[in-house]
């Protein structure tokens, strides 16, 4: 009496690396696109595991039929298929929300996949490529904030109704053919290398009892003459003693449609793929136990089916319920890696809808040098970190004081004890605690300044400090000037100009701030100060000054020694400066980008993802106003003019020493006695002052009101 043919279902096995690949695919490729994506899976012949016990006979334990999805699932072309494995294509449907995951019409997904299988059968594609019979579906939702992956596998199988049956109990291949013939079977399978095939067994030709070929050679191989036995064969992932694996369902669908004359056929469920792909000699193969079985199947004709396309195949979960599964990788992954993934996630989300053209890699690869690790430095560093910048260096000479932690978010009370930790090192250490993957370094340095004389005992130390600071400027891409005093910004400004770095300067008043970028010399200029009349170089922090920076730190009262400013101003100014930097980085011309006129909104045909970077932003808490201002570079600037840059290129540290010590040299029409500043003398500002004084003296002022008449 015939019994219904029962099948061993697939069980999905997913490597953790696949989920990492899904996260990368979601962030960098798919984003909000939920269209079907191809991934690759594989299965191999099923084998039972031998369990040996000295006191008991060896037992062979069946294992589930596995559909394996590995790290190589995302690159089918580049992945290497292992011998004896069957590679199949899967269809990934990754949803954007958990609600969308739950509401997806699972029945329609399965029906559509079954229709594609039937189309492959009827078009002949499945005959040429049997793997088309065994697609799998993966419906998923990736919660990348928690690293939870909701998923549900389906292995679509076109169901026969009424079902196919078996006419006899399945038999092991070893009971079907003698062992010498089995060795030839293994060799024939290895030679044919087919996932589904037509096989003919001729027991009366012992020298070549087995012939195996692709399904396309059915007519050449299929024969029942001369006591030959023709079989339909496939790589069977099942290790069950009597049940064939899931792939047979769609293979029988192929048979009933492509060869309707066949109503009964033996099926070779080939499971010995590992033996067939091994390098054993024939004598060794005879000692191995083969796992393959032969099942005699009664095929339901296509004309007798009550429905053309009934499809089943959704996988059951661990509790054997038709429900999805969840993988929680947050507890198994490195917390540092999770932190980095979470940061990248927040940044990548901007590219999905709001700024698809943003180059995040360029921002992340920017090396930032922060001159000053106080209130501005702390807030600037946090904003840079939020943008994903991984290389941040602090330069500061101070120590953490008791007043710092409430206003400066990188410090805490413990940093103030025992005289206070060095600010630069404490800031870097705090950044590494906040985000372990940041390369944050602290350099304790007192920057030499104009008007602050260098004694002979300090000469070599000052020289070394200048060399160290210049090396820091060279090895970074962007320099932030965030110090309290004006003169401490002079040397970094000059060095940033010399080495054509992006320099962003931030300064605070009581309720106002300025954030500005310094102009940059083009590569063709060579610090000659020339321009084409169209793209004038933008000015630096010192360009609007008519006096040189000098000592502003001596003889100060208590309120002058502290940064007295409204507490909410520093985060606003720092955030504005960081956004100015990112706008520069996203512009096609980078640091050479011209500033838009104040009357425009910063957009133009060649603007970057965030528009054109302005030159200066001046903000006022009184009235909560901001203005974008453009200022051109001054030919008499004491920090960035060609005169200053070329003086340093020519004289090096000796030039700086004169500026630090304010050693005034004679200049045309200006004696040392007439000028109090070496930099003013060098740049011509002293001469400008003299001419202005002469003009003022030449004006004849009248003190009589009678000389003025009302108009």
HELIX and SHEET records of a PDB file:
HELIX    1   1 UNK A   16  UNK A   25  1                                  10    
HELIX    2   2 UNK A   26  UNK A   30  3                                   5    
HELIX    3   3 UNK A   71  UNK A   74  5                                   4    
HELIX    4   4 UNK A   98  UNK A  103  1                                   6    
HELIX    5   5 UNK A  106  UNK A  123  1                                  18    
HELIX    6   6 UNK A  125  UNK A  128  1                                   4    
HELIX    7   7 UNK A  130  UNK A  133  5                                   4    
HELIX    8   8 UNK A  173  UNK A  176  1                                   4    
HELIX    9   9 UNK A  179  UNK A  192  1                                  14    
HELIX   10  10 UNK A  206  UNK A  208  5                                   3    
HELIX   11  11 UNK A  215  UNK A  217  5                                   3    
HELIX   12  12 UNK A  218  UNK A  221  1                                   4    
HELIX   13  13 UNK A  225  UNK A  227  5                                   3    
HELIX   14  14 UNK A  247  UNK A  258  1                                  12    
HELIX   15  15 UNK A  273  UNK A  276  1                                   4    
HELIX   16  16 UNK A  282  UNK A  287  1                                   6    
HELIX   17  17 UNK A  302  UNK A  304  5                                   3    
HELIX   18  18 UNK A  335  UNK A  353  1                                  19    
HELIX   19  19 UNK A  360  UNK A  364  1                                   5    
HELIX   20  20 UNK A  375  UNK A  386  1                                  12    
HELIX   21  21 UNK A  404  UNK A  407  1                                   4    
HELIX   22  22 UNK A  413  UNK A  416  5                                   4    
HELIX   23  23 UNK A  423  UNK A  434  1                                  12    
HELIX   24  24 UNK A  456  UNK A  458  5                                   3    
HELIX   25  25 UNK A  459  UNK A  474  1                                  16    
HELIX   26  26 UNK A  487  UNK A  489  5                                   3    
HELIX   27  27 UNK A  490  UNK A  498  1                                   9    
HELIX   28  28 UNK A  558  UNK A  561  1                                   4    
HELIX   29  29 UNK A  569  UNK A  586  1                                  18    
HELIX   30  30 UNK A  590  UNK A  592  5                                   3    
HELIX   31  31 UNK A  642  UNK A  651  1                                  10    
HELIX   32  32 UNK A  653  UNK A  661  1                                   9    
HELIX   33  33 UNK A  678  UNK A  683  1                                   6    
HELIX   34  34 UNK A  685  UNK A  698  1                                  14    
HELIX   35  35 UNK A  705  UNK A  707  5                                   3    
SHEET    1   A 4 UNK A   3  UNK A   4  0                                        
SHEET    2   A 4 UNK A 165  UNK A 166 -1                                        
SHEET    3   A 4 UNK A 293  UNK A 298 -1                                        
SHEET    4   A 4 UNK A 171  UNK A 172 -1                                        
SHEET    1   B 7 UNK A   3  UNK A   4  0                                        
SHEET    2   B 7 UNK A 165  UNK A 166 -1                                        
SHEET    3   B 7 UNK A 293  UNK A 298 -1                                        
SHEET    4   B 7 UNK A 264  UNK A 270 -1                                        
SHEET    5   B 7 UNK A 229  UNK A 235  1                                        
SHEET    6   B 7 UNK A 196  UNK A 201 -1                                        
SHEET    7   B 7 UNK A 210  UNK A 214 -1                                        
SHEET    1   C 2 UNK A   7  UNK A   8  0                                        
SHEET    2   C 2 UNK A 244  UNK A 245  1                                        
SHEET    1   D 2 UNK A  10  UNK A  14  0                                        
SHEET    2   D 2 UNK A  65  UNK A  69  1                                        
SHEET    1   E 5 UNK A  37  UNK A  44  0                                        
SHEET    2   E 5 UNK A  85  UNK A  95 -1                                        
SHEET    3   E 5 UNK A 136  UNK A 143  1                                        
SHEET    4   E 5 UNK A 148  UNK A 159 -1                                        
SHEET    5   E 5 UNK A 310  UNK A 314 -1                                        
SHEET    1   F 5 UNK A  37  UNK A  44  0                                        
SHEET    2   F 5 UNK A  85  UNK A  95 -1                                        
SHEET    3   F 5 UNK A 136  UNK A 143  1                                        
SHEET    4   F 5 UNK A 148  UNK A 159 -1                                        
SHEET    5   F 5 UNK A 325  UNK A 328 -1                                        
SHEET    1   G 2 UNK A  49  UNK A  53  0                                        
SHEET    2   G 2 UNK A  56  UNK A  61 -1                                        
SHEET    1   H 8 UNK A 439  UNK A 444  0                                        
SHEET    2   H 8 UNK A 391  UNK A 396  1                                        
SHEET    3   H 8 UNK A 367  UNK A 371  1                                        
SHEET    4   H 8 UNK A 478  UNK A 481  1                                        
SHEET    5   H 8 UNK A 502  UNK A 508  1                                        
SHEET    6   H 8 UNK A 512  UNK A 517 -1                                        
SHEET    7   H 8 UNK A 616  UNK A 620 -1                                        
SHEET    8   H 8 UNK A 625  UNK A 629 -1                                        
END                                                                             
